[in-house]
Amino acid sequence: MHRFRIDASAEPQSFLRVMGQFAQRAIVPVATEMRVDGDRMRIEVDARDLPPAQAALIAAKLREAVAVTGVELDHRAPQA
């Protein structure tokens, strides 16, 4: 499982742009969470069964997205 932690500006399109990167690849995340704190937004996305290269590509594309200010990618052991 991969967890993406995305920091973005708290703008109406930020969440949709992030989720669009997954939708374009027909990936349905197993979990998402979004929090707004002032003018910042933190989005966390868990995706299962992604090859490491594909997860890295998504992270790179997210870093290029408008309003995204940071992306972290972690590999997590699947939970039973």
VENPEDA-V886134 format. One record per backbone hydrogen bond with DSSP energy under -1.0 kcal/mol. CO is the residue of the C=O (numbers start at 1). NH is the residue of the N-H. Records with the same first field share a line. If there is no record, write none. Layout:
CO = NH ; NH
This chain:
1 = 76
2 = 47
3 = 74
4 = 45
5 = 72
6 = 43
7 = 69 ; 70
8 = 41
9 = 11
11 = 14
13 = 17
14 = 18
15 = 19
16 = 20
18 = 21
19 = 23
20 = 24
22 = 27
23 = 26
31 = 46
33 = 44
35 = 42
37 = 40
39 = 10
40 = 37
41 = 8
42 = 35
43 = 6
44 = 33
45 = 4
46 = 30 ; 31
47 = 2
51 = 55
52 = 56
53 = 57
54 = 58
55 = 59
56 = 60
57 = 61
58 = 62
59 = 63
62 = 65
65 = 68
67 = 9
70 = 7
72 = 5
74 = 3
